[in-house]
Amino acid sequence: MCLSVVFQKEKIIESGVGYKVFKKYNRDIIPMYFYRYDHKRIILKKWINELEYRQGAHGGSRKKFIRDIQEAYPYGFHIFLTRYGAYKLRNGECDITVKKIKFRKGCAIGKQSGCVVVVAKEIFV
């Protein structure tokens, strides 16, 4: 899950409310695309840091690059500011769910699937 355009990497929305796409796994939910191979579930009603969910080679990395233009932005949870944007990414898959969440420590704003996304370090589901 990558941003196609980065609008801002400074003076970011520090906190707010948005919509996050999750994958259903058994009776739990896990972050879509940004999950570990051991399917670490999301703990509800607790602030969660994105570092707890990084996988593989991304574990120590601080930045992610947009493929075609090589522009770096920080890793983090991708939060859609509208429910429409989150459902657009869902693309009709049945093992995917969209949850309204709180976020804090926003570190980038960009576009994904044609919709505005905040990249944040922490979420509360």
C-alpha positions as CSV (number, residue, x, y, z in Angstrom):
1,M,0.0,0.0,0.0
2,C,1.9,3.1,-1.2
3,L,1.0,6.7,-1.8
4,S,1.0,7.7,-5.4
5,V,1.6,11.4,-4.5
6,V,3.0,13.0,-1.4
7,F,1.5,16.5,-0.6
8,Q,3.2,17.2,2.6
9,K,5.9,15.9,5.0
10,E,6.0,18.9,7.4
11,K,3.3,20.7,9.3
12,I,1.2,17.6,9.2
13,I,-2.2,16.9,10.8
14,E,-1.0,15.8,14.2
15,S,-4.1,13.9,15.2
16,G,-7.7,13.3,14.1
17,V,-10.2,10.7,13.0
18,G,-10.2,8.7,9.8
19,Y,-10.9,5.3,8.3
20,K,-8.5,2.3,8.1
21,V,-8.8,-0.8,6.0
22,F,-8.1,-4.1,7.8
23,K,-8.0,-7.7,6.7
24,K,-10.2,-10.1,8.7
25,Y,-8.2,-13.1,10.0
26,N,-10.1,-15.7,11.9
27,R,-12.0,-13.5,14.4
28,D,-9.4,-10.8,14.6
29,I,-8.4,-7.9,12.3
30,I,-4.9,-7.2,11.1
31,P,-3.5,-4.2,9.1
32,M,-4.0,-4.7,5.4
33,Y,-0.6,-4.9,3.5
34,F,1.3,-3.7,6.5
35,Y,1.1,-6.9,8.5
36,R,3.6,-9.3,9.8
37,Y,3.8,-12.9,8.6
38,D,2.7,-14.1,12.0
39,H,-0.6,-12.2,11.5
40,K,-0.3,-10.1,14.7
41,R,-3.8,-9.0,15.5
42,I,-4.9,-5.5,16.3
43,I,-5.5,-4.9,20.0
44,L,-8.8,-2.9,20.3
45,K,-9.2,0.1,22.6
46,K,-5.4,0.8,22.9
47,W,-3.0,3.1,21.1
48,I,-0.9,1.0,18.7
49,N,2.5,2.1,17.2
50,E,3.3,1.2,13.6
51,L,6.7,-0.2,14.6
52,E,4.9,-3.2,16.2
53,Y,3.5,-4.2,12.8
54,R,6.4,-3.8,10.4
55,Q,7.6,-6.9,8.6
56,G,10.8,-8.2,7.1
57,A,13.3,-5.8,5.6
58,H,11.1,-2.8,6.6
59,G,11.7,-3.4,10.3
60,G,14.6,-0.9,10.6
61,S,13.8,1.5,7.8
62,R,12.4,4.9,8.5
63,K,11.3,5.9,5.0
64,K,9.3,4.4,2.1
65,F,9.8,5.4,-1.5
66,I,7.1,6.1,-4.1
67,R,8.1,3.6,-6.8
68,D,8.2,5.7,-10.0
69,I,9.4,9.0,-8.7
70,Q,11.7,7.9,-5.8
71,E,10.2,10.4,-3.3
72,A,10.6,9.3,0.3
73,Y,8.0,9.5,3.0
74,P,7.9,8.0,6.5
75,Y,6.4,4.5,7.2
76,G,3.2,4.4,9.1
77,F,-0.4,3.4,9.0
78,H,-2.4,4.8,6.0
79,I,-5.6,6.5,7.2
80,F,-8.2,7.7,4.7
81,L,-9.9,10.9,5.7
82,T,-13.2,9.7,4.1
83,R,-15.1,6.5,4.5
84,Y,-15.5,6.5,0.6
85,G,-11.7,6.4,0.2
86,A,-11.3,3.4,2.5
87,Y,-14.1,1.5,0.8
88,K,-12.7,2.3,-2.6
89,L,-9.4,0.6,-1.6
90,R,-11.5,-2.4,-0.2
91,N,-12.5,-3.0,-3.8
92,G,-15.4,-5.4,-2.9
93,E,-13.2,-8.0,-1.2
94,C,-15.2,-9.9,1.5
95,D,-12.3,-10.6,3.9
96,I,-11.7,-6.8,4.3
97,T,-13.3,-4.5,6.7
98,V,-13.2,-0.7,7.2
99,K,-13.1,0.8,10.8
100,K,-13.4,4.3,12.0
101,I,-10.2,5.0,14.0
102,K,-8.4,7.8,15.8
103,F,-4.8,8.6,14.8
104,R,-1.9,10.6,16.2
105,K,1.6,11.5,15.2
106,G,0.8,12.2,11.5
107,C,4.0,12.3,9.5
108,A,2.8,12.6,5.8
109,I,-0.2,13.5,3.7
110,G,-0.7,12.2,0.2
111,K,-3.0,10.4,-2.3
112,Q,-3.8,6.8,-2.6
113,S,-6.4,5.3,-4.9
114,G,-7.3,8.8,-5.8
115,C,-8.2,9.8,-2.2
116,V,-6.4,11.8,0.5
117,V,-4.5,9.7,3.1
118,V,-2.7,10.7,6.3
119,V,0.3,8.5,7.2
120,A,0.4,8.2,11.0
121,K,2.6,6.5,13.5
122,E,-0.2,5.5,16.0
123,I,-3.8,4.4,15.7
124,F,-6.6,3.7,18.2
125,V,-9.3,1.2,17.0
